[in-house]
Amino acid sequence: MKLVILAALAAVAVAAPRPEYAEHDSVEQVPILKDDRVHDEDGTYSLNVETGDGIAQSHSGSPDGPEGSVVMAGEYSYTAPDGTEVVVKYVADENGYQPESPLLPVAPEFPHPIPQFVLDQIAFAAEEDAARARGDLSDEAPSNAYSSP
């Protein structure tokens, strides 16, 4: 029985289609135009790489962070499929990764404006609480700001 299962498993493995990515003839080789790396004995380093398809990356770092952690700064760039030139500058330190680019989304300013219906509901809840404190409203009374007439 084990031999039959092993033979069936081997047959499935042999019959499986070969993935396209395994064919090296169809993969475009991108040349490395520049690859400069410097590693100093004090832990500082720098990297500068450029490829033939327009990708570039350069950054440098040093163990100047808390407890000897590496602090680095740099940038990378490439051309997006729609032709837009993308440049991202960043710092990575004890505060985390901090990218900067005009193409990155920006969160709305805070505090953002509070919609009027929310302010109305807050005021209504405050009126209910005040009425309940005065004894004008029982705890069992349903509260509904938008009850129909």
RODO-2510 file (C-alpha; in nm, 4 decimals, decimal comma):
residues 149
     n   res          X          Y          Z
     1     m     0,0000     0,0000     0,0000
     2     k     0,2824     0,2400     0,0887
     3     l     0,4482     0,1620    -0,2432
     4     v     0,1302     0,2506    -0,4350
     5     i     0,0956     0,5829    -0,2493
     6     l     0,4631     0,6627    -0,3094
     7     a     0,4317     0,5780    -0,6801
     8     a     0,1181     0,7942    -0,7134
     9     l     0,2904     1,0847    -0,5391
    10     a     0,5949     1,0522    -0,7674
    11     a     0,3695     1,0438    -1,0762
    12     v     0,1929     1,3630    -0,9685
    13     a     0,5263     1,5377    -0,9061
    14     v     0,6638     1,4385    -1,2469
    15     a     0,3422     1,5353    -1,4271
    16     a     0,3180     1,8807    -1,2618
    17     p     0,3633     2,1664    -1,5098
    18     r     0,6904     2,3530    -1,4917
    19     p     0,6419     2,7102    -1,3673
    20     e     0,7160     2,9844    -1,6197
    21     y     0,9388     3,1748    -1,3805
    22     a     1,1834     2,8847    -1,3846
    23     e     1,2629     2,9501    -1,7504
    24     h     1,5629     3,1821    -1,7413
    25     d     1,5488     3,2549    -2,1136
    26     s     1,2315     3,4641    -2,0754
    27     v     1,3609     3,6745    -1,7835
    28     e     1,5105     4,0111    -1,8752
    29     q     1,8500     4,0626    -1,7162
    30     v     1,8883     4,4148    -1,5762
    31     p     2,2473     4,5339    -1,5530
    32     i     2,3858     4,6830    -1,2317
    33     l     2,5435     5,0136    -1,3349
    34     k     2,6762     5,1139    -0,9951
    35     d     2,7253     4,9230    -0,6710
    36     d     2,9362     5,1130    -0,4190
    37     r     2,9411     4,9804    -0,0627
    38     v     3,1531     5,1077     0,2230
    39     h     3,1644     4,9393     0,5660
    40     d     3,3823     5,1089     0,8253
    41     e     3,5126     4,9384     1,1371
    42     d     3,3169     5,1748     1,3639
    43     g     2,9890     5,0356     1,2237
    44     t     2,9094     5,3153     0,9822
    45     y     2,8273     5,2189     0,6268
    46     s     2,6986     5,3553     0,2988
    47     l     2,5390     5,2000    -0,0070
    48     n     2,4877     5,3451    -0,3528
    49     v     2,3261     5,1252    -0,6207
    50     e     2,1904     5,2054    -0,9681
    51     t     2,0428     4,9617    -1,2182
    52     g     1,9945     4,9769    -1,5933
    53     d     1,6168     5,0109    -1,5613
    54     g     1,6367     5,3392    -1,3674
    55     i     1,6167     5,2109    -1,0106
    56     a     1,8513     5,3892    -0,7706
    57     q     1,9084     5,3549    -0,3985
    58     s     2,1519     5,5259    -0,1686
    59     h     2,1648     5,5280     0,2066
    60     s     2,4055     5,5454     0,4925
    61     g     2,3869     5,4410     0,8522
    62     s     2,5684     5,4367     1,1794
    63     p     2,5211     5,2709     1,5195
    64     d     2,4311     5,6022     1,6855
    65     g     2,0844     5,5014     1,8062
    66     p     1,9798     5,3915     2,1533
    67     e     2,1758     5,0912     2,2757
    68     g     2,3865     5,0932     1,9583
    69     s     2,0933     5,0524     1,7197
    70     v     2,1521     5,1600     1,3613
    71     v     2,0262     5,4986     1,2460
    72     m     2,0023     5,5318     0,8708
    73     a     1,9014     5,7902     0,6138
    74     g     1,8725     5,7659     0,2405
    75     e     1,6558     5,7675    -0,0645
    76     y     1,5403     5,5461    -0,3468
    77     s     1,3892     5,6240    -0,6835
    78     y     1,2287     5,4443    -0,9749
    79     t     0,9897     5,5073    -1,2599
    80     a     0,6335     5,3891    -1,1963
    81     p     0,4492     5,1942    -1,4700
    82     d     0,2563     5,5118    -1,5632
    83     g     0,5862     5,6980    -1,6202
    84     t     0,5838     5,8960    -1,2942
    85     e     0,9264     5,9435    -1,1395
    86     v     0,9051     5,8234    -0,7789
    87     v     1,1557     5,9557    -0,5260
    88     v     1,1309     5,8611    -0,1595
    89     k     1,3640     6,0067     0,1027
    90     y     1,3653     5,8485     0,4455
    91     v     1,5119     5,8349     0,7919
    92     a     1,5000     5,5221     1,0057
    93     d     1,5861     5,5701     1,3696
    94     e     1,4448     5,5152     1,7187
    95     n     1,1209     5,6768     1,5928
    96     g     1,0794     5,4176     1,3166
    97     y     1,0774     5,4449     0,9388
    98     q     0,9869     5,7985     0,8276
    99     p     0,9462     5,8295     0,4492
   100     e     0,8924     6,1578     0,2666
   101     s     0,7611     6,1918    -0,0859
   102     p     0,5035     6,4117    -0,2564
   103     l     0,3484     6,0883    -0,3883
   104     l     0,2725     5,9418    -0,0441
   105     p    -0,0814     5,9897     0,0899
   106     v    -0,1237     6,2480     0,3638
   107     a    -0,3578     6,2018     0,6584
   108     p    -0,6118     6,4775     0,7173
   109     e    -0,5228     6,7378     0,9760
   110     f    -0,6418     6,6634     1,3246
   111     p    -0,8608     6,7627     1,4838
   112     h    -1,0813     6,7423     1,1805
   113     p    -1,4173     6,9224     1,1731
   114     i    -1,6912     6,7389     1,3625
   115     p    -2,0112     6,6991     1,1554
   116     q    -2,3164     6,8886     1,2813
   117     f    -2,5251     6,5743     1,3376
   118     v    -2,2581     6,4486     1,5788
   119     l    -2,2602     6,7789     1,7700
   120     d    -2,6427     6,7616     1,7847
   121     q    -2,6307     6,4095     1,9274
   122     i    -2,3729     6,5104     2,1889
   123     a    -2,5923     6,8056     2,2957
   124     f    -2,9000     6,5812     2,3105
   125     a    -2,7172     6,3275     2,5300
   126     a    -2,6038     6,6083     2,7626
   127     e    -2,9661     6,7318     2,7917
   128     e    -3,0818     6,3778     2,8750
   129     d    -2,8108     6,3411     3,1402
   130     a    -2,9103     6,6749     3,2968
   131     a    -3,2801     6,5790     3,2955
   132     r    -3,1993     6,2406     3,4515
   133     a    -2,9923     6,4158     3,7226
   134     r    -3,2864     6,6477     3,8010
   135     g    -3,5210     6,3493     3,8167
   136     d    -3,7203     6,4661     3,5120
   137     l    -3,6331     6,1493     3,3190
   138     s    -3,6411     5,7934     3,4476
   139     d    -3,3586     5,5498     3,3708
   140     e    -3,6068     5,3197     3,1946
   141     a    -3,7347     5,5866     2,9560
   142     p    -3,6072     5,5208     2,6053
   143     s    -3,4023     5,7994     2,4561
   144     n    -3,4300     5,8614     2,0866
   145     a    -3,3332     6,1941     1,9373
   146     y    -3,4845     6,1075     1,6038
   147     s    -3,8268     5,9741     1,7026
   148     s    -4,1037     6,0138     1,4486
   149     p    -4,4005     6,2438     1,5321
***
